[in-house]
């Protein structure tokens, strides 16, 4: 860890794969964040063992143990890498104590944050939600299309390696689809959204692959070219904090056949029948800081969470002297 007093001290709740990867990203790759604590409930977990080797304060007594750590008052931001149900309990304890929460579960108690889309909108929120791995990968693409032309319907399919889906992910499948679909609309800008997740049992495991489908009313070729350019710019933006994020092939824009019953997908406020479908294929390779490279679904979540926390630190560092309200 660094000794720079200007660093933002953070804690991680959850000593599983996601929490451990978060910790390693903070320790090895962030210049503005400092690990203040690693919190778990299993004293034998690999995450807590690694934290101890790094010299990070640890507790296996959950949030109550975090409150009792000598340096608790120095911690300003807490990453929650547990479960949707557990996050509600953690927020009830930590928010009144002035801790900023970055929620990596599908609990969605606070506003959705996708760094490439709305990093600045919720920088002072007490509790933000990082949506889901599928949301972090695909909603930037929906937003890239919707900033060019309205999106009547957007559907995303996230395919992840079964081995990268731990018990927390499997227990929150319903929350995953509901939270992602909501964020497709709220952040991506689609009038109606749908999300599907596929756990791919292939062995050896395959890296995360995502498909984004958008229905638009835009028959002119100029708009199509603007969409392709917007998507490519967005992919490059996401890749600045998730280097393994990339297009699998060129953006496809095809005419919707007149006899295709797409009206069943549209909301009651749809102004006109869509003329074209935009199809985008993505893949996400993990950085392999702690998790294997095929676990890009987890890497994009931890990378996005760290990026958001670093934006908080940057805001504080840029504030004029005495403006403590920015904390």
Secondary structure as GFF3:
##gff-version 3
##sequence-region A 1 327
A	DSSP	beta_strand	8	13	.	.	.	ID=ss1
A	DSSP	alpha_helix	17	29	.	.	.	ID=ss2
A	DSSP	beta_strand	33	39	.	.	.	ID=ss3
A	DSSP	alpha_helix	46	54	.	.	.	ID=ss4
A	DSSP	beta_strand	58	59	.	.	.	ID=ss5
A	DSSP	alpha_helix	62	68	.	.	.	ID=ss6
A	DSSP	three_ten_helix	72	74	.	.	.	ID=ss7
A	DSSP	beta_strand	77	80	.	.	.	ID=ss8
A	DSSP	alpha_helix	84	94	.	.	.	ID=ss9
A	DSSP	three_ten_helix	95	97	.	.	.	ID=ss10
A	DSSP	beta_strand	100	103	.	.	.	ID=ss11
A	DSSP	beta_strand	111	112	.	.	.	ID=ss12
A	DSSP	alpha_helix	115	118	.	.	.	ID=ss13
A	DSSP	beta_strand	127	129	.	.	.	ID=ss14
A	DSSP	alpha_helix	133	146	.	.	.	ID=ss15
A	DSSP	beta_strand	151	161	.	.	.	ID=ss16
A	DSSP	three_ten_helix	162	164	.	.	.	ID=ss17
A	DSSP	alpha_helix	167	171	.	.	.	ID=ss18
A	DSSP	alpha_helix	173	186	.	.	.	ID=ss19
A	DSSP	beta_strand	193	200	.	.	.	ID=ss20
A	DSSP	beta_strand	208	216	.	.	.	ID=ss21
A	DSSP	alpha_helix	221	239	.	.	.	ID=ss22
A	DSSP	beta_strand	245	247	.	.	.	ID=ss23
A	DSSP	beta_strand	252	255	.	.	.	ID=ss24
A	DSSP	three_ten_helix	262	265	.	.	.	ID=ss25
A	DSSP	beta_strand	276	284	.	.	.	ID=ss26
A	DSSP	alpha_helix	296	318	.	.	.	ID=ss27
A	DSSP	three_ten_helix	324	326	.	.	.	ID=ss28
###
